[in-house]
Amino acid sequence: MNDLSQIVESEQVANFFIGKTKSGKTVLFHFLEGKKALVAKWNGSFFETMHIENEELKNIIENNGISHTNTANYIEISEILGDFQGRQLKFSGKLCDLPGLSDNRGNEKNFENLLIYQSEIEKAEKLRFIIVVEEGLITTGNASEFFKLCNEVISIFGLKTENAQGMHLVVTKTSSDHVSNLANIMKICFPKESNFIIEGIKNNTLRISSFDKPKKNLNNDIYYYDPEIRSSILRNICETGFIYKNTIRLNMLQDIFSYLDKIKSNPQTTGITFLSRINVNNNPKLEFENILVIDCDIDIHGNYLEIDGPTIIVQTLHEKRHITLRYNESPTIKFSPKVEKVINSEYLVLTTANTQFNDDFIDPKSNEFEESHNHIRLESILINTSLIEHLTLNNKYIDLIVSFNRNFGSIDVGNYNMIKKITCDINMKLHINECMNTKDNIINQNKSLRHFKNVATYLKEAKNIQGNNELEKFLESYVVNLPSIFEIFMKPSYFNQISTIEKEKEDLKDIRKMFIDRYLNLITDIKLNVIACDTEVRDENYEHLIQFIKSQCNFEGEISKNNKTLINAIDDSIANTIRDSCVDNFLKYFYALSLKKTKLDLFKYHVTGDISDYINFNGFINAYEDGRFILENQGVNIICIIPEIALAAVGAVLGYKIASLWGLNSKGGGLAGAIIFSAAGIFFYWIRSKLVTGYYNNGIKIEIKDIRIDCRLNSILVNAY
């Protein structure tokens, strides 16, 4: 009996055997398990047959040129190996024989093997990689092949230099003398710095074991493996460090997708079903025998869709894959109990959408609106000047009213929490609010969300709602990301939805000219240094605006205040396009200003009605795409982070120190009087006098995926604070 207090026990670690097919992995695996091998030699080659009680193992050990390892095979070893620094060393852990790299059975088998690698490694918390290489691959003549193998292992398993401590090299079909000289061989083959595996061999920092060729029995022609080698290899593995799974990033998807593309181009029938080849219309059930590859987006009409099969692979590396089910009431998407695995699930977006525009909008001046949990006034902007107020005591505001259903349809995907699920319906309408009252009184009586610091404050002050966490989260995840009134007027996809009535369309066009005028006034004042702005932001975005004016408006004059010719040219350009991308350069300045302390200037010039702590959603997306935000994957839900990012936080990411707008005013009401007077307001007043209080004829239906941040980005913001 051993004194357990004198035993040094190794960590419980999963030891994954990886290497090229036919390198001797499986023979080594079962040799370490304790199976005895009887080996015959014929024409200079060794042929192994494991001496076993289980006849099935004969099907695993094969001597021909075709791979035969089809699954991940595990054994568990708990064994005292002998003395270690005055105490006894115990090996305790799992060995896993994985199918070989570069399997010679074709694309589909290599594809299946990659799925096995990913599935098995994801199960382990602590692991080692046992790289199995035959001697013939690491001679000077085959050094390039060994270099290629090392790079393949590093790439597929997402390994870094610091992971070398959890890697062990076993050389098969060799001798101890050759292995002891391996460092010198590598120095000859790779005199310059190479990958960290080869450098570890050269520097003797990577542990190496020798699985020697079998010895001949003196009494017959049968060869055998020296049992001492087994103890030596297990000891060396035991004394090798390990890798925490969360320190590596599996990088198999690109190879998996590459094999899928090859399989897809082959007309032969396989166990793989590609969504792009299925007629999904009027098919309430997507059934597949083995693997469903979601290789395209689908947008279908129906009330029910079930996905039924064991493995789902979302084939995309960057953009999301969307499955959208549209119906006029309560559509349902669900996974059947057969679904066992979803690979790359974080890139799948499932949506249940309403086919109809919900026109159930409440009068925003009514008590019913104030009490509603499904309607809010998101933004409100004055559309007359101080002069008009003083002359007539009449003020007009344009309001953005949002109606929403937080629970439209249902999606049931079990425990696959990384899948994005969208089950809501959001619609918007523009509303004119004309009052014989002062601006401060109108704002206090008709509260808008973007005039408050955050959602919680708005709900408390405007709707007397406190502690409704679900409503707050919904508003912060979706509604605060809706476009501003200014964006709605400038983007054809929104503007053209507002009304089909000619009189209303004329009024809307006049309001758009007014917003263009205000926007150009602000930009002119920034250029003249009346308004402080970072030089880089000012100059770069001014150039984008000039490009837009020259290319889209055929205007060669100067940008200046109250320039009716330029205003009309810009308005005509926007009116004559149907693509939002045509106004990108026009809006770049707006987005840049909306992410900095100049957001307050957009409010002062009545370009927006937003003094909240929430960033402009499209401004954020543009900044991210331009590389001005630092993002990386950390497994945190960006939906929960982004709404909490105040302007100061966004500024920190962009390198600017921004004072909170709320240091100026606790509720925003006092800012209403901060008006920049423009003589052009008189011109626009007489046109706008035709407008009456009420909703415009039509509304804007929102595609929810377009305003959900984790459907637009593949990463998340970090270090915001």
Secondary structure by P-SEA (a helix, b strand, c coil): cccccccccccbbbbbbbcccccaaaaaaaaaacccccccccccbbbbbbbccccccccccccccccccccbbbbbbbccccccccbbbbbbbbbbbcccccccccaaaaaaaaaaaaaaaaaccbbbbbbbbccccccccaaaaaaaaaaaaaaaacccccccccbbbbbccccaaaaaaaaaaaaaaccccccaaaaaaaaccbbbbbbcccccccccccccccaaaaaaaaaaaaabbbbccccccccaaaaaaaaaaaaaacccccccccccccccccccccccccbbbccbbbbbbccbbbbbccbbbbccccbbbbbbbbcccbbbbbbccccccccccccbbbbbcccccccccccccccccccccccccccccccccaaaaaaccbbbbbbbbbbbbcccccccccccccbbbbcbbbbbbbbbbbccccaaaaaaacccccccccaaaaaaaccccccaaaaaaaaaacccccccaaaaaacccccccccccaaaaaaaaaaaaaaaaaaaaaaaaaaaccccccaaaaaaaaaaaaaaaaacccccccccccaaaaaaaaaaaaaaccccccccccaaaaaaaaaccaaaaaaaacccccccccccaaaaaaaaaaccbbbbbcccccccccccccaaaaaaaacccccccccccccccccccccccccaaaaaaaaacccccccccbbbbbccccccccccccccccccc
